[in-house]
Amino acid sequence: MSEDTSGETRPAAPVLLTGASGALGRVLARELAAKGWQLRLTDIAPFPDEVPAGATFEAADLLDRAAIARLAKGCGAILHFGGTSVERPFDEVFGPNVQGLYNIYEAARAAGARVVFASSNHTIGFHTRSTTIDPDSPYRPDSYYGASKVWGEMMGRLYWHKHGVESVLVRIGSCFPEPVDARMLATWLSYGDLVRLCERAVLAPQVGCCVIWGASHNSRMTWWEGDARDLIGWQPEDSADGYAGTVGDKTSGDPVIEAHQGGAYVKMGWTRA
């Protein structure tokens, strides 16, 4: 792994990017390849763009343990953005996000690779917006999807303590081209900040197993504090503040949704009186 003290801006070994055909995977593939990174791209779906120079693409299912192990062999890091990325019925979440995540960590252990795990704010979505939490605050998942990300973070901790596999657990807020509602004025993570975060997560000399709140420099983000951004050398550069005039009044109108950090996910499948 290249160290930031060397002045290098790309890792010495290839990097495996799962979920490469998804919205965030495509951004990372394009931007990191442009920086000269050696990328192995994979997804269960075909890659919809031209494969960037210096990168390769191979379709693979996260449930195919042998294929994932082969793709990870010789890699210094795995950017794990694969799996089910929204709330779905339990059976659709379980396979890729639980069994598939195990396959990723087994591949990382065998390869001696660091994992950058695309976790989610939905691991803590039932905390209220009036509460400020840190990475040691209790998990309060708001969905099957959020619960699967809790599992992913727990696997990261297990593989660090038992096997020495390093992980950066990125609790992504809302990563879109721009904010679309009032909640995202707090949770928005710009594509640029995402790319820079992943760069530092891979290039930082040592990370252990740490949590980063994946949000840009948004003045309304008062819910999350105390992460490991200084450890990896990352600070967000973009901000949702400039969008307040256009989306600041766009709310759900639902008091339960508006009270909780997870937003609409807390009401999906809701049966409480």
Salt bridges, closest charged atoms under 4 A:
ASP4 OD2 - ARG200 NH2 3.18
GLU31 OE2 - ARG30 NE 3.07
ASP49 OD1 - ARG26 NH2 2.74
GLU58 OE2 - ARG70 NH2 2.72
GLU92 OE1 - ARG88 NE 2.89
GLU106 OE1 - ARG109 NH2 2.83
ASP142 OD2 - HIS122 ND1 2.73
GLU153 OE2 - ARG171 NE 2.90
GLU166 OE1 - ARG114 NH2 2.74
ASP193 OD1 - ARG196 NH2 2.88
GLU199 OE2 - LYS35 NZ 3.76
ASP227 OD1 - ARG229 NE 2.89
GLU237 OE2 - ARG196 NE 3.60
ASP238 OD2 - ARG196 NH2 3.14
ASP254 OD2 - LYS267 NZ 2.76
GLU258 OE1 - ARG129 NH1 3.36
